[in-house]
Amino acid sequence: MPEITLPGIGVHRLRAPEPLGPPGTTSAYRATTSSRTAFAAAHVVADPLGHNAPGAPAAVDWEATLAFRHHLWWLGLGIADAMDTAQRGMGLDWAATKELITRSGAEARSVGGRLACGVGTDQLPPTDASLAEILAAYEEQLEVVEQAGAQPILMASRALAATADGPDDYLHLYGRLISQSRQPVILHWLGEMFDPALRGYWGSADLDRASETVLALIKDHADRIDGIKVSLLDADREIALRRALPDGVRLYTGDDFNYPELIRGDELGHSHALLGIFDPIAATAAAALHALDAGDPDRYDALMTPTLPLARHLFAAPTFHYKTGIVFLAWLSGHQDHFTMVAGAQSGRSVPHLVELFRLADAAGILPDPDLAVHRMRALLAMAGVEA
């Protein structure tokens, strides 16, 4: 196996990648996971020759972006598209987002892939919008998602967080949207570690009170809600909320710090998954979930547990820069030919952070071509003036 000298670490010899997936699966798309509903929140691939500077309109490499989505469907995962992993609110403007939803919808229909897409309000300024304007923005995006044939994910809105006077504004506005949707929606609770502008969502910075509000909303519309994605990085709070949900409403974990235990579950239930970490660990996660389907929790643990140190480093504070690590790992793994991002977000993490990410990715066994990964890591270090 290849080796590389990593600054601060020394000589590092890579491990051989573990064969994943059931035997005989080559070109055919694999069955979706059955015991857990699982979405990978997918990143977008920037056009490396586009003017992807901070504040500029996003220039996307559509061919590479859609090829990665086919990779996720081929593994048997669903896709949560146009979410924060795709740099919503951090470089992917509404015009590019609308095109992403439309294109992904067409590709999903072509292969029968499961697709859910984010419905937000990011065509508005983050502040100084009225509740009526916020509702109209949500409705505009809901129509785009439904026309694409995707399931709606009602994303947390910066504009709503800035404008709402309290829980009643959330209950009224979300109630209107849920009643208009043509199919059951997925709610979206993103903690302030992912986006500081969302502090106090659901009308209170007290998470107990916020939980009461969102539970009231869900209980009032249980037949129109598929589930709620929770990204608070608090396993105990997620489990408590999961156990309080009405029958038939799923808890989709967005906890990139504790997902193996939450998905595995306990005697009282389990979480489903809608995770950004499933983008870089997609092959491992799919194999682990298929192991659960086959009644083999030990195999699930053996695959998932080594990915947790990687995830905790990837999502370390400031957590909202995790997208940089996602794209870095996609580049190392051969899913794209460059390490550039819309809005120039490849600068969001330091070289030492990326060096440790490389080491942990190898330890987790998620680098499918170690020779390629070493070649590209050497190129990155050379740009930083480091000989490896």
PEVENZI-V906105 format. One record per run of one state. SS is the DSSP state (h for helix, s for strand, l for the rest). FROM is the first residue (numbers start at 0). TO is the last residue. If there is no record, write none. Layout:
SS FROM TO
SS FROM TO
//
This chain:
l 0 1
s 2 5
l 6 8
s 9 12
l 13 36
s 37 40
l 41 44
s 45 45
l 46 58
s 59 59
l 60 60
h 61 73
l 74 76
s 77 80
l 81 82
h 83 85
l 86 86
s 87 87
l 88 90
s 91 91
l 92 92
h 93 110
l 111 113
s 114 118
l 119 129
h 130 146
l 147 149
s 150 153
l 154 156
h 157 162
l 163 165
h 166 179
l 180 183
s 184 189
l 190 194
h 195 197
l 198 199
h 200 202
l 203 205
h 206 219
l 220 220
h 221 223
s 224 230
l 231 233
h 234 243
l 244 248
s 249 252
l 253 257
h 258 263
l 264 264
s 265 265
l 266 267
s 268 268
l 269 270
s 271 274
l 275 275
h 276 279
l 280 280
h 281 292
l 293 295
h 296 313
l 314 317
h 318 331
l 332 340
h 341 347
l 348 349
h 350 363
l 364 368
h 369 382
l 383 387
//
